[in-house]
Amino acid sequence: MENNRLEKQFNFCREIDKEKFIGRQTYLTDGERKENDAEHAWHMALMTILMSEYANEKIDVLKTVTMLLIHDLVEIDAGDTYAYDTEGHKDKRAREEKAADRIFGLLPEDQRKKLRDLWEEFEAWETPEAKFAHTMDCIQPLMLNAATDGKSWLEHGVHLSQVLKRNEKTAEGAETLWKYAYENFICPNKEKGRLR
C-alpha cells in the first residue's frame, strides 16, 4: 500500500515538471525571454509570503501559496490562455476541468481531493485566500509588464480598457496592492502610450 501511494506521488511530481514547458506571454524583467508557468507560480508564491500583510482579510498564507503553486498545473494539458485572448477563453473552463481530472487524478485519493478542492476554490474566487491569490495572479504580470516598459502589451496591442476589465476584481484581495499597481505599473504605461 505504502509503495503504491509513493509511486502515485512520484508520478504526479514527474508529470508536473511539464509546467516548466508551458510558456506565458509575460516577459521576465530583462525583456529577453518570456516566463513559463512554473516561474510564474514560484514568483507569486514568494510575493504572497512577502505581501500577505496587505490582504484585505486575514489569510492562511500556506493555503494561499499552495493554491498559487497548483492553480496553473491544468495548463499542462489545457495550455496557457493569454489574458486578452477572447477566443481562447470561450472553452477555457472545459479544457481546464478535463485537465484537472487527469492531473490531480494521478495522486492518492486524499491528496487528489485536497488539491482539486483548492483548485476549485481558486477558480470560485470567493474565499479570502482565493481573492488574494487572484490579486497576485493579476498584479505579478502587471509588475513585469511595467518592468519591461510594456513590452508584451505593445506586442499584443493591449488597450487600457482590457487591462482595467481584467483587473476589475483585483482589489478584492488587497486594495493597497491594487492601488499601488494601478499608480505605478498601469498609469505610467498609459502615459507613455504603451497601453492604447
Salt bridges, closest charged atoms under 4 A:
GLU7 OE2 - ARG14 NH2 3.93
GLU15 OE1 - LYS18 NZ 3.06
GLU15 OE2 - ARG102 NH2 2.62
ASP17 OD1 - LYS20 NZ 2.62
GLU35 OE2 - ARG24 NE 2.80
GLU35 OE2 - HIS40 ND1 3.51
GLU39 OE2 - ARG33 NH2 2.61
ASP72 OD2 - HIS40 NE2 3.96
ASP72 OD2 - HIS71 NE2 3.17
ASP77 OD2 - ARG102 NE 2.65
ASP80 OD1 - ARG24 NH1 3.91
GLU87 OE1 - LYS90 NZ 3.00
ASP91 OD1 - ARG95 NE 2.98
GLU96 OE2 - LYS92 NZ 3.96
GLU97 OE2 - ARG93 NE 2.65
ASP101 OD1 - ARG116 NH1 2.42
GLU109 OE2 - ARG112 NH2 2.74
ASP110 OD1 - ARG5 NH1 2.82
ASP117 OD2 - LYS113 NZ 2.63
GLU120 OE1 - ARG93 NH2 2.83
GLU120 OE2 - ARG116 NE 3.08
GLU121 OE2 - LYS63 NZ 2.89
GLU123 OE1 - ARG93 NH1 3.32
ASP137 OD1 - HIS40 NE2 2.73
ASP137 OD1 - HIS71 NE2 3.50
ASP149 OD1 - LYS192 NZ 3.07
ASP149 OD2 - ARG194 NH2 2.72
GLU155 OE1 - LYS34 NZ 3.62
GLU168 OE2 - LYS165 NZ 3.14
GLU183 OE2 - LYS179 NZ 3.85
